[in-house]
Amino acid sequence: MTVLVDAAVWEWRGAKWAHLVSDESYDELHEFARRIGKRRLGFQGDHYDIEAVDRRRAIDLGAEVLDSRVLVRRLRGAGLRRRNHKPTWQRIGLAERGLVLDPSPLRDLVPRSSDVLTALGYIDQVAHTSAYVDECQLVILFDLQDELVSGIEGADLVWRGEPRADGERSIELFFSR
């Protein structure tokens, strides 16, 4: 495993952040990020930004600590550096716990997504639910306390994150547009 992390020195929103990358493959990076509870939506094109608490979890799971310049050199050397490939997600829906996400905007973009959301109505009511879109995909995101969801069908990709440091986990349903 060749997952790399630099120091958490970049300040944003009152926290210090680090970069998590792989010099092996994006698949390896995504799987590692899932294990520390990162949302797939958080992928920045060639890395994940992670807070200090997630950095510690990454190191505990075997991430190699490197200086940021060395990290970028390793990423470039592996041919995995992709500047300017950061997705541009736009939130198109939000429902707090106890409320249901309006499926109308989803139906207009990817008709089957509203059917999947309707079938998961029970989870939509106990989760903080939101929907995001970029030029290629629609994503329905559930943030919840327990993993209550199994057997999800109809999405192109189902991303089930491990619990984050706050105890919540994310389930993301990706639909190609």
Sequence and secondary structure as in RCSB ss.txt:
>XXXX:A:sequence
MTVLVDAAVWEWRGAKWAHLVSDESYDELHEFARRIGKRRLGFQGDHYDIEAVDRRRAIDLGAEVLDSRVLVRRL
RGAGLRRRNHKPTWQRIGLAERGLVLDPSPLRDLVPRSSDVLTALGYIDQVAHTSAYVDECQLVILFDLQDELVS
GIEGADLVWRGEPRADGERSIELFFSR
>XXXX:A:secstr
  EEE  S EEETTEEEEEEEESS HHHHHHHHHHTT  GGGB SS EEEEHHHHHHHHHTT EE  HHHHHHHH
HHTT   TT     EEEEEE TTS    HHHHHH HHHHHHHHHTHHHHHHSEEEEEE SSEEEEEEEESS    
   S SEEEE    TTS EEEEEEEE 
